[in-house]
């Protein structure tokens, strides 16, 4: 759809922009549905254990259905790191390790995925309190997500 709009506007897209538009996060509709449900829980304004658990449940399902779904791995890491720091999920060593592994999986699958860089940064911020490393990841993510309001929010 974005490509059709760009064509109607006669906008010139770079090769990288065309790749981003054409890229599908997953070919598995059930995994994508689970991702969207997890995303919906993660975007709820109330930062509660119920919302954290709901997001975690659906995102785990999404990566189970499609283990190569990098965007879902990235969001799972962010949800778990936020749950760790806010204690909306049990702040255990196991949860911290899950957040790390999910971020690293996302980066391994798609090294240039801005959301994966933000997830890795948020893991360093929320789970390790390693703020300098977190800032470096947030800055790296900015080049792939130049219009993201999430980056200044995380830096603040």
C-alpha positions, -999 to +999 in steps of 0.1 A: +000+000+000+028+024+009+045+018-025+012+025-043+008+058-024+044+067-032+038+060-069+006+081-069+026+110-053+054+103-078+078+101-048+112+086-055+121+058-031+157+047-025+165+010-028+166+007+010+132+024+014+117+000-012+132-029+007+117-017+040+083-012+024+084-046+007+096-066+037+071-087+055+078-093+092+065-129+089+047-151+064+028-168+092-006-152+097-012-169+130+022-156+143+014-121+130-020-122+148-004-132+180+022-104+176-006-079+171-024-091+202+008-088+222+015-054+207-020-043+218-014-054+253+020-037+254+005-004+242-022-002+269-017+029+290-021+010+323+013-005+331-001-035+350+009-071+356-022-082+336-011-062+306+025-073+309+015-110+312-009-107+283+017-091+260+043-117+271+019-146+265+010-136+229+045-126+219+059-160+232+032-176+210+042-155+180+079-166+182+068-202+189+048-201+157+076-183+137+110-185+154+124-162+127+100-134+135+125-107+145+101-080+152+082-102+177+114-112+194+123-075+198+090-066+213+091-097+236+125-085+249+111-050+255+080-063+273+101-085+295+127-058+303+099-034+312+082-061+333+115-066+350+122-030+360+085-023+370+081-056+388+050-062+367+066-096+359+086-115+385+121-098+383+140-130+383+174-139+368+154-162+344+133-133+331+164-111+327+180-139+307+149-143+286+149-106+278+186-107+268+181-138+246+150-124+229+169-091+220+199-110+208+177-133+187+161-103+171+195-088+163+208-120+150+179-124+127+178-088+115+209-068+125+195-036+110+161-038+127+157-006+147+133-022+171+159-049+179+185-023+187+160-005+210+152-038+227+188-045+233+193-010+247+162-013+269+175-046+282+208-028+292+188+000+308+161-019+326+178-052+335+215-042+339+213-005+347+241-001+322+230+033+309+260+041+287+255+009+267+218+015+265+224+050+251+247+036+224+220+011+213+193+038+213+216+060+191+222+031+167+184+025+165+178+061+156+194+056+121+169+029+113+139+046+130+146+083+124+110+093+131+105+072+162+092+091+192+102+061+213+139+069+211+138+104+228+114+089+253+139+061+261+168+086+263+148+109+286 
